[in-house]
Amino acid sequence: KQEVTQIPAALSVPEGENLVLNCSFTDSAIYNLQWFRQDPGKGLTSLLLIQSSQREQTSGRLNASLDKSSGRSTLYIAASQPGDSATYLCAAQDSNYQLIWGAGTKLIIKP
Amino acid sequence: KAGVTQTPRYLIKTRGQQVTLSCSPISGHRSVSWYQQTPGQGLQFLFEYFSETQRNKGNFPGRFSGRQFSNSRSEMNVSTLELGDSALYLCASSLEAARGINEQFFGPGTRLTVL
């Protein structure tokens, strides 16, 4: 059974810092891994999707990597801004095509 | 291009009642998935519909059901509501040109409170 874990559960950093969020999964048989952000009381915004055959994806200040062999994905945020404050969730699409979710990392960027 | 829309945004019901939530996917998207989000359990997959057929189902009791119409709009129904059904219900759509490679786009959710 696929399990997805995100560490840390919360992170607070000063504005301008580069940071890395971690996501690990127990079963390497995934179709893809997707990163989302969620603002309080809101729905989810898709950030990046990495297919199982890919190693990384980039969008602006965001870079996501995928290492299936070690069961890990990272989301790198460069030059963080207060507007990046949100909860970041990763989800792995398993062999049954279901998205299995991590519990999220709550990120606070201090001005 | 309009995003995924969900109605209503907020709903208050009492135990034992039933509720229907609606989701309109992005135009052209054929797959609609539903998720329940609670502080205790996080995000959990409910079911997925594709071309009016339920293609995938999570581990929820039969009180949770859904359907998809020919225009890809989807509804989710919860009967005999329990206090534990209070949650944010999220709908997501994807193009599904091929399985396993499609990005999911989420609506704002319906916040259901059961009293």
Interface residues (C-beta under 8 A of the other chain):
Chain A: Y31 N32 Q34 F36 G41 K42 G43 L44 T45 S46 L49 Q51 S52 L89 A91 Q93 N96 Y97 Q98 L99 I100 W101 G102 A103 G104
Chain B: V4 Q6 S33 Y35 G42 L43 Q44 F45 E48 R55 N56 G58 L90 A92 R99 G100 I101 E103 Q104 F105 F106 G107 P108 G109 R111
